[in-house]
Amino acid sequence: MRLGCLIAAWAACMSLCGAAGGATAEGETFMNEPNVRQVYSVQQAPVRPEGKGAWDGPAWKAAEVLEIKHFHKNSSDHRPDVRARLLYDAQGLYVIFKTKDRYVLSVNTAYQDSVCQDSCVEFFVQPKPDKGYFNFEINCGGTMLLTYIETPNRQDGTDRKTEPVPWDIAKNIPIFHSLPATVTPERTEPTEWIIEYFVPFSVFESCVGPLGKIPGQQWRANLYKCADKSSHPHWASWAPIGEKLSFHVPYYFGTLAFAP
Protein backbone atom coordinates (compact mmCIF):
# COMPACT_ATOMS: atom_id res chain seq x y z
CA MET A 1 0.00 0.00 0.00
CA ARG A 2 1.36 3.44 -0.90
CA LEU A 3 2.22 5.93 1.83
CA GLY A 4 -0.51 8.37 0.76
CA CYS A 5 -3.12 5.63 0.96
CA LEU A 6 -1.92 4.65 4.42
CA ILE A 7 -2.19 8.24 5.65
CA ALA A 8 -5.68 8.57 4.19
CA ALA A 9 -6.70 5.31 5.82
CA TRP A 10 -5.35 6.50 9.17
CA ALA A 11 -7.33 9.77 8.95
CA ALA A 12 -10.48 7.90 7.93
CA CYS A 13 -10.06 5.51 10.84
CA MET A 14 -9.76 8.36 13.34
CA SER A 15 -12.83 10.04 11.84
CA LEU A 16 -14.85 6.87 12.22
CA CYS A 17 -13.68 6.46 15.80
CA GLY A 18 -14.93 9.98 16.55
CA ALA A 19 -18.27 9.27 14.91
CA ALA A 20 -18.63 6.14 17.00
CA GLY A 21 -18.11 8.04 20.24
CA GLY A 22 -14.29 7.87 20.32
CA ALA A 23 -11.90 10.76 20.80
CA THR A 24 -11.90 12.92 17.67
CA ALA A 25 -9.77 15.48 19.49
CA GLU A 26 -7.23 12.72 20.18
CA GLY A 27 -7.06 11.97 16.46
CA GLU A 28 -6.59 15.64 15.62
CA THR A 29 -3.77 15.84 18.18
CA PHE A 30 -2.06 12.85 16.62
CA MET A 31 -2.28 14.39 13.15
CA ASN A 32 -0.23 17.33 14.46
CA GLU A 33 2.53 15.11 15.82
CA PRO A 34 5.79 15.19 13.80
CA ASN A 35 6.14 11.49 12.91
CA VAL A 36 2.52 10.39 12.47
CA ARG A 37 3.10 10.20 8.71
CA GLN A 38 6.10 7.93 9.13
CA VAL A 39 4.20 4.75 8.38
CA TYR A 40 5.23 1.11 8.44
CA SER A 41 2.80 -1.34 6.86
CA VAL A 42 2.49 -4.52 8.94
CA GLN A 43 1.62 -7.32 6.55
CA GLN A 44 -0.28 -10.48 7.43
CA ALA A 45 2.10 -13.41 7.79
CA PRO A 46 1.81 -15.75 4.79
CA VAL A 47 3.04 -18.54 7.07
CA ARG A 48 3.83 -18.50 10.77
CA PRO A 49 7.46 -17.48 11.40
CA GLU A 50 9.43 -20.32 12.95
CA GLY A 51 10.94 -18.14 15.67
CA LYS A 52 14.47 -19.28 14.85
CA GLY A 53 15.93 -15.98 13.64
CA ALA A 54 15.51 -16.67 9.90
CA TRP A 55 15.65 -13.04 8.70
CA ASP A 56 15.22 -14.10 5.06
CA GLY A 57 13.00 -17.10 5.77
CA PRO A 58 9.73 -17.82 3.93
CA ALA A 59 7.60 -15.83 6.39
CA TRP A 60 9.84 -12.79 6.80
CA LYS A 61 10.37 -12.23 3.08
CA ALA A 62 6.80 -10.88 2.97
CA ALA A 63 7.61 -8.14 5.48
CA GLU A 64 8.93 -4.68 4.69
CA VAL A 65 12.30 -3.71 6.15
CA LEU A 66 12.40 -0.87 8.66
CA GLU A 67 15.68 0.94 9.40
CA ILE A 68 16.63 2.27 12.82
CA LYS A 69 19.04 4.95 11.67
CA HIS A 70 18.29 8.22 13.50
CA PHE A 71 21.07 8.55 16.06
CA HIS A 72 20.70 11.01 18.91
CA LYS A 73 23.43 13.66 19.12
CA ASN A 74 24.60 12.28 22.49
CA SER A 75 25.65 9.02 20.84
CA SER A 76 29.26 7.97 20.39
CA ASP A 77 30.68 7.60 16.89
CA HIS A 78 29.55 3.95 16.72
CA ARG A 79 26.74 3.55 14.18
CA PRO A 80 25.42 -0.02 14.08
CA ASP A 81 23.27 -1.08 11.14
CA VAL A 82 19.91 -1.99 12.70
CA ARG A 83 16.87 -3.25 10.83
CA ALA A 84 13.54 -4.71 11.84
CA ARG A 85 10.50 -6.39 10.35
CA LEU A 86 6.98 -6.93 11.71
CA LEU A 87 4.18 -9.31 10.72
CA TYR A 88 0.87 -10.31 12.25
CA ASP A 89 -1.78 -12.99 12.15
CA ALA A 90 -4.98 -13.70 14.06
CA GLN A 91 -3.02 -14.70 17.16
CA GLY A 92 -0.54 -11.87 17.55
CA LEU A 93 2.39 -9.74 16.42
CA TYR A 94 5.76 -11.02 15.20
CA VAL A 95 8.91 -8.89 15.53
CA ILE A 96 12.46 -9.48 14.32
CA PHE A 97 15.58 -7.29 14.61
CA LYS A 98 18.89 -7.79 12.81
CA THR A 99 21.86 -5.79 14.09
CA LYS A 100 25.35 -5.47 12.60
CA ASP A 101 27.18 -4.23 15.64
CA ARG A 102 30.42 -3.81 17.57
CA TYR A 103 31.17 -3.30 21.27
CA VAL A 104 28.49 -5.89 22.08
CA LEU A 105 27.64 -6.48 25.74
CA SER A 106 25.05 -8.51 27.69
CA VAL A 107 25.27 -8.77 31.48
CA ASN A 108 21.62 -8.46 32.61
CA THR A 109 19.96 -11.87 32.65
CA ALA A 110 16.78 -11.61 34.79
CA TYR A 111 13.33 -10.53 33.64
CA GLN A 112 12.84 -6.77 34.23
CA ASP A 113 16.58 -6.12 34.60
CA SER A 114 17.81 -2.83 33.13
CA VAL A 115 18.66 -4.35 29.75
CA CYS A 116 19.02 -0.94 28.09
CA GLN A 117 22.48 -0.84 29.67
CA ASP A 118 23.46 -3.73 27.39
CA SER A 119 23.36 -4.00 23.60
CA CYS A 120 19.61 -3.78 23.30
CA VAL A 121 16.74 -3.40 20.83
CA GLU A 122 13.44 -1.87 21.90
CA PHE A 123 9.87 -1.70 20.62
CA PHE A 124 7.45 0.85 22.12
CA VAL A 125 3.87 0.48 20.92
CA GLN A 126 0.51 2.11 21.70
CA PRO A 127 -2.36 -0.04 20.37
CA LYS A 128 -5.17 2.37 21.31
CA PRO A 129 -5.17 6.19 21.12
CA ASP A 130 -6.83 6.59 24.52
CA LYS A 131 -4.64 4.06 26.35
CA GLY A 132 -0.99 3.76 27.32
CA TYR A 133 1.93 2.15 25.55
CA PHE A 134 4.10 -0.92 26.08
CA ASN A 135 7.88 -0.95 26.04
CA PHE A 136 9.51 -4.20 25.00
CA GLU A 137 13.24 -3.93 25.75
CA ILE A 138 15.36 -7.00 24.91
CA ASN A 139 19.13 -7.26 25.10
CA CYS A 140 21.24 -9.28 22.67
CA GLY A 141 21.18 -12.20 25.11
CA GLY A 142 17.37 -12.42 24.98
CA THR A 143 16.56 -10.93 28.41
CA MET A 144 13.44 -8.75 28.42
CA LEU A 145 12.07 -5.79 30.33
CA LEU A 146 8.36 -5.20 29.71
CA THR A 147 6.14 -2.51 31.19
CA TYR A 148 2.86 -0.77 30.43
CA ILE A 149 3.08 3.01 30.68
CA GLU A 150 0.49 5.77 30.83
CA THR A 151 1.61 9.38 30.47
CA PRO A 152 -0.63 12.46 30.65
CA ASN A 153 1.86 14.53 28.67
CA ARG A 154 2.70 13.05 25.28
CA GLN A 155 5.02 15.90 24.32
CA ASP A 156 7.65 15.37 27.02
CA GLY A 157 6.72 12.05 28.64
CA THR A 158 6.67 13.46 32.16
CA ASP A 159 4.54 12.24 35.07
CA ARG A 160 4.28 8.81 33.52
CA LYS A 161 2.81 5.89 35.43
CA THR A 162 4.72 2.66 34.86
CA GLU A 163 3.33 -0.80 35.59
CA PRO A 164 5.59 -3.86 35.16
CA VAL A 165 3.86 -6.56 33.14
CA PRO A 166 3.69 -9.67 35.39
CA TRP A 167 5.85 -12.63 34.45
CA ASP A 168 2.74 -14.82 34.26
CA ILE A 169 1.80 -12.77 31.19
CA ALA A 170 5.28 -12.05 29.80
CA LYS A 171 6.24 -15.74 29.84
CA ASN A 172 3.89 -16.21 26.87
CA ILE A 173 6.30 -14.22 24.66
CA PRO A 174 8.85 -16.63 23.12
CA ILE A 175 12.18 -14.95 22.35
CA PHE A 176 14.89 -16.16 19.98
CA HIS A 177 18.40 -14.74 20.46
CA SER A 178 21.36 -15.65 18.30
CA LEU A 179 23.96 -14.78 20.96
CA PRO A 180 24.37 -16.42 24.38
CA ALA A 181 22.53 -14.92 27.35
CA THR A 182 25.77 -13.43 28.68
CA VAL A 183 28.25 -11.60 26.47
CA THR A 184 31.19 -10.45 28.57
CA PRO A 185 33.76 -9.13 28.20
CA GLU A 186 32.49 -6.79 25.54
CA ARG A 187 32.93 -7.96 21.95
CA THR A 188 34.71 -5.16 20.12
CA GLU A 189 34.89 -7.01 16.79
CA PRO A 190 32.08 -6.80 14.20
CA THR A 191 29.21 -8.98 15.39
CA GLU A 192 25.81 -9.64 13.81
CA TRP A 193 22.99 -10.64 16.13
CA ILE A 194 19.28 -11.32 15.82
CA ILE A 195 16.35 -11.03 18.20
CA GLU A 196 12.98 -12.47 17.19
CA TYR A 197 9.82 -12.75 19.28
CA PHE A 198 6.07 -13.21 19.16
CA VAL A 199 3.59 -11.16 21.21
CA PRO A 200 0.12 -12.71 21.54
CA PHE A 201 -2.60 -10.08 21.26
CA SER A 202 -3.77 -11.29 24.67
CA VAL A 203 -0.67 -9.65 26.17
CA PHE A 204 -1.83 -6.25 24.93
CA GLU A 205 -5.42 -6.95 25.91
CA SER A 206 -4.37 -7.67 29.50
CA CYS A 207 -3.75 -3.92 29.87
CA VAL A 208 -5.86 -2.12 27.22
CA GLY A 209 -8.89 -4.41 26.83
CA PRO A 210 -10.22 -6.10 23.67
CA LEU A 211 -8.44 -5.05 20.48
CA GLY A 212 -11.18 -6.02 18.03
CA LYS A 213 -10.42 -6.84 14.41
CA ILE A 214 -6.78 -6.01 13.69
CA PRO A 215 -6.78 -5.54 9.87
CA GLY A 216 -6.99 -1.85 9.05
CA GLN A 217 -6.03 -0.65 12.52
CA GLN A 218 -3.44 2.07 13.07
CA TRP A 219 -1.15 1.84 16.13
CA ARG A 220 1.50 4.32 17.23
CA ALA A 221 5.02 3.00 17.78
CA ASN A 222 8.75 3.52 17.65
CA LEU A 223 11.69 1.13 17.53
CA TYR A 224 15.11 1.71 19.03
CA LYS A 225 18.67 0.49 19.51
CA CYS A 226 20.80 1.43 22.50
CA ALA A 227 23.76 0.31 24.62
CA ASP A 228 23.91 2.69 27.57
CA LYS A 229 26.80 1.07 29.44
CA SER A 230 28.90 -0.19 26.55
CA SER A 231 32.24 1.43 25.74
CA HIS A 232 30.52 3.17 22.81
CA PRO A 233 27.02 4.16 24.02
CA HIS A 234 24.47 5.13 21.40
CA TRP A 235 20.76 5.76 21.01
CA ALA A 236 19.06 5.23 17.65
CA SER A 237 15.42 5.25 16.57
CA TRP A 238 13.19 4.51 13.60
CA ALA A 239 11.25 7.77 14.00
CA PRO A 240 13.36 10.76 15.15
CA ILE A 241 12.98 11.57 18.86
CA GLY A 242 13.87 15.27 18.90
CA GLU A 243 16.41 17.11 21.06
CA LYS A 244 15.72 15.40 24.39
CA LEU A 245 17.38 12.03 24.92
CA SER A 246 14.33 10.00 25.90
CA PHE A 247 12.56 7.14 24.18
CA HIS A 248 9.53 7.70 26.43
CA VAL A 249 7.94 10.53 24.46
CA PRO A 250 4.89 9.21 22.54
CA TYR A 251 4.65 12.54 20.72
CA TYR A 252 7.44 11.28 18.46
CA PHE A 253 5.97 7.85 17.73
CA GLY A 254 5.45 6.80 14.11
CA THR A 255 2.50 4.76 12.83
CA LEU A 256 2.01 1.03 12.30
CA ALA A 257 -0.66 0.32 9.69
CA PHE A 258 -2.03 -3.23 9.74
CA ALA A 259 -2.65 -4.32 6.18
CA PRO A 260 -6.06 -5.91 5.38
C-alpha positions as CSV (number, residue, x, y, z in Angstrom):
1,M,0.0,0.0,0.0
2,R,1.4,3.4,-0.9
3,L,2.2,5.9,1.8
4,G,-0.5,8.4,0.8
5,C,-3.1,5.6,1.0
6,L,-1.9,4.7,4.4
7,I,-2.2,8.2,5.6
8,A,-5.7,8.6,4.2
9,A,-6.7,5.3,5.8
10,W,-5.4,6.5,9.2
11,A,-7.3,9.8,8.9
12,A,-10.5,7.9,7.9
13,C,-10.1,5.5,10.8
14,M,-9.8,8.4,13.3
15,S,-12.8,10.0,11.8
16,L,-14.8,6.9,12.2
17,C,-13.7,6.5,15.8
18,G,-14.9,10.0,16.5
19,A,-18.3,9.3,14.9
20,A,-18.6,6.1,17.0
21,G,-18.1,8.0,20.2
22,G,-14.3,7.9,20.3
23,A,-11.9,10.8,20.8
24,T,-11.9,12.9,17.7
25,A,-9.8,15.5,19.5
26,E,-7.2,12.7,20.2
27,G,-7.1,12.0,16.5
28,E,-6.6,15.6,15.6
29,T,-3.8,15.8,18.2
30,F,-2.1,12.8,16.6
31,M,-2.3,14.4,13.2
32,N,-0.2,17.3,14.5
33,E,2.5,15.1,15.8
34,P,5.8,15.2,13.8
35,N,6.1,11.5,12.9
36,V,2.5,10.4,12.5
37,R,3.1,10.2,8.7
38,Q,6.1,7.9,9.1
39,V,4.2,4.7,8.4
40,Y,5.2,1.1,8.4
41,S,2.8,-1.3,6.9
42,V,2.5,-4.5,8.9
43,Q,1.6,-7.3,6.6
44,Q,-0.3,-10.5,7.4
45,A,2.1,-13.4,7.8
46,P,1.8,-15.8,4.8
47,V,3.0,-18.5,7.1
48,R,3.8,-18.5,10.8
49,P,7.5,-17.5,11.4
50,E,9.4,-20.3,12.9
51,G,10.9,-18.1,15.7
52,K,14.5,-19.3,14.8
53,G,15.9,-16.0,13.6
54,A,15.5,-16.7,9.9
55,W,15.6,-13.0,8.7
56,D,15.2,-14.1,5.1
57,G,13.0,-17.1,5.8
58,P,9.7,-17.8,3.9
59,A,7.6,-15.8,6.4
60,W,9.8,-12.8,6.8
61,K,10.4,-12.2,3.1
62,A,6.8,-10.9,3.0
63,A,7.6,-8.1,5.5
64,E,8.9,-4.7,4.7
65,V,12.3,-3.7,6.2
66,L,12.4,-0.9,8.7
67,E,15.7,0.9,9.4
68,I,16.6,2.3,12.8
69,K,19.0,5.0,11.7
70,H,18.3,8.2,13.5
71,F,21.1,8.5,16.1
72,H,20.7,11.0,18.9
73,K,23.4,13.7,19.1
74,N,24.6,12.3,22.5
75,S,25.6,9.0,20.8
76,S,29.3,8.0,20.4
77,D,30.7,7.6,16.9
78,H,29.5,3.9,16.7
79,R,26.7,3.6,14.2
80,P,25.4,0.0,14.1
81,D,23.3,-1.1,11.1
82,V,19.9,-2.0,12.7
83,R,16.9,-3.3,10.8
84,A,13.5,-4.7,11.8
85,R,10.5,-6.4,10.3
86,L,7.0,-6.9,11.7
87,L,4.2,-9.3,10.7
88,Y,0.9,-10.3,12.3
89,D,-1.8,-13.0,12.2
90,A,-5.0,-13.7,14.1
91,Q,-3.0,-14.7,17.2
92,G,-0.5,-11.9,17.6
93,L,2.4,-9.7,16.4
94,Y,5.8,-11.0,15.2
95,V,8.9,-8.9,15.5
96,I,12.5,-9.5,14.3
97,F,15.6,-7.3,14.6
98,K,18.9,-7.8,12.8
99,T,21.9,-5.8,14.1
100,K,25.3,-5.5,12.6
101,D,27.2,-4.2,15.6
102,R,30.4,-3.8,17.6
103,Y,31.2,-3.3,21.3
104,V,28.5,-5.9,22.1
105,L,27.6,-6.5,25.7
106,S,25.1,-8.5,27.7
107,V,25.3,-8.8,31.5
108,N,21.6,-8.5,32.6
109,T,20.0,-11.9,32.7
110,A,16.8,-11.6,34.8
111,Y,13.3,-10.5,33.6
112,Q,12.8,-6.8,34.2
113,D,16.6,-6.1,34.6
114,S,17.8,-2.8,33.1
115,V,18.7,-4.4,29.8
116,C,19.0,-0.9,28.1
117,Q,22.5,-0.8,29.7
118,D,23.5,-3.7,27.4
119,S,23.4,-4.0,23.6
120,C,19.6,-3.8,23.3
121,V,16.7,-3.4,20.8
122,E,13.4,-1.9,21.9
123,F,9.9,-1.7,20.6
124,F,7.5,0.9,22.1
125,V,3.9,0.5,20.9
126,Q,0.5,2.1,21.7
127,P,-2.4,0.0,20.4
128,K,-5.2,2.4,21.3
129,P,-5.2,6.2,21.1
130,D,-6.8,6.6,24.5
131,K,-4.6,4.1,26.3
132,G,-1.0,3.8,27.3
133,Y,1.9,2.2,25.5
134,F,4.1,-0.9,26.1
135,N,7.9,-0.9,26.0
136,F,9.5,-4.2,25.0
137,E,13.2,-3.9,25.7
138,I,15.4,-7.0,24.9
139,N,19.1,-7.3,25.1
140,C,21.2,-9.3,22.7
141,G,21.2,-12.2,25.1
142,G,17.4,-12.4,25.0
143,T,16.6,-10.9,28.4
144,M,13.4,-8.7,28.4
145,L,12.1,-5.8,30.3
146,L,8.4,-5.2,29.7
147,T,6.1,-2.5,31.2
148,Y,2.9,-0.8,30.4
149,I,3.1,3.0,30.7
150,E,0.5,5.8,30.8
151,T,1.6,9.4,30.5
152,P,-0.6,12.5,30.7
153,N,1.9,14.5,28.7
154,R,2.7,13.0,25.3
155,Q,5.0,15.9,24.3
156,D,7.6,15.4,27.0
157,G,6.7,12.1,28.6
158,T,6.7,13.5,32.2
159,D,4.5,12.2,35.1
160,R,4.3,8.8,33.5
161,K,2.8,5.9,35.4
162,T,4.7,2.7,34.9
163,E,3.3,-0.8,35.6
164,P,5.6,-3.9,35.2
165,V,3.9,-6.6,33.1
166,P,3.7,-9.7,35.4
167,W,5.9,-12.6,34.5
168,D,2.7,-14.8,34.3
169,I,1.8,-12.8,31.2
170,A,5.3,-12.0,29.8
171,K,6.2,-15.7,29.8
172,N,3.9,-16.2,26.9
173,I,6.3,-14.2,24.7
174,P,8.9,-16.6,23.1
175,I,12.2,-14.9,22.3
176,F,14.9,-16.2,20.0
177,H,18.4,-14.7,20.5
178,S,21.4,-15.7,18.3
179,L,24.0,-14.8,21.0
180,P,24.4,-16.4,24.4
181,A,22.5,-14.9,27.4
182,T,25.8,-13.4,28.7
183,V,28.2,-11.6,26.5
184,T,31.2,-10.4,28.6
185,P,33.8,-9.1,28.2
186,E,32.5,-6.8,25.5
187,R,32.9,-8.0,22.0
188,T,34.7,-5.2,20.1
189,E,34.9,-7.0,16.8
190,P,32.1,-6.8,14.2
191,T,29.2,-9.0,15.4
192,E,25.8,-9.6,13.8
193,W,23.0,-10.6,16.1
194,I,19.3,-11.3,15.8
195,I,16.4,-11.0,18.2
196,E,13.0,-12.5,17.2
197,Y,9.8,-12.8,19.3
198,F,6.1,-13.2,19.2
199,V,3.6,-11.2,21.2
200,P,0.1,-12.7,21.5
201,F,-2.6,-10.1,21.3
202,S,-3.8,-11.3,24.7
203,V,-0.7,-9.6,26.2
204,F,-1.8,-6.2,24.9
205,E,-5.4,-6.9,25.9
206,S,-4.4,-7.7,29.5
207,C,-3.8,-3.9,29.9
208,V,-5.9,-2.1,27.2
209,G,-8.9,-4.4,26.8
210,P,-10.2,-6.1,23.7
211,L,-8.4,-5.1,20.5
212,G,-11.2,-6.0,18.0
213,K,-10.4,-6.8,14.4
214,I,-6.8,-6.0,13.7
215,P,-6.8,-5.5,9.9
216,G,-7.0,-1.9,9.0
217,Q,-6.0,-0.6,12.5
218,Q,-3.4,2.1,13.1
219,W,-1.2,1.8,16.1
220,R,1.5,4.3,17.2
221,A,5.0,3.0,17.8
222,N,8.8,3.5,17.7
223,L,11.7,1.1,17.5
224,Y,15.1,1.7,19.0
225,K,18.7,0.5,19.5
226,C,20.8,1.4,22.5
227,A,23.8,0.3,24.6
228,D,23.9,2.7,27.6
229,K,26.8,1.1,29.4
230,S,28.9,-0.2,26.6
231,S,32.2,1.4,25.7
232,H,30.5,3.2,22.8
233,P,27.0,4.2,24.0
234,H,24.5,5.1,21.4
235,W,20.8,5.8,21.0
236,A,19.1,5.2,17.7
237,S,15.4,5.3,16.6
238,W,13.2,4.5,13.6
239,A,11.2,7.8,14.0
240,P,13.4,10.8,15.2
241,I,13.0,11.6,18.9
242,G,13.9,15.3,18.9
243,E,16.4,17.1,21.1
244,K,15.7,15.4,24.4
245,L,17.4,12.0,24.9
246,S,14.3,10.0,25.9
247,F,12.6,7.1,24.2
248,H,9.5,7.7,26.4
249,V,7.9,10.5,24.5
250,P,4.9,9.2,22.5
251,Y,4.6,12.5,20.7
252,Y,7.4,11.3,18.5
253,F,6.0,7.8,17.7
254,G,5.4,6.8,14.1
255,T,2.5,4.8,12.8
256,L,2.0,1.0,12.3
257,A,-0.7,0.3,9.7
258,F,-2.0,-3.2,9.7
259,A,-2.7,-4.3,6.2
260,P,-6.1,-5.9,5.4
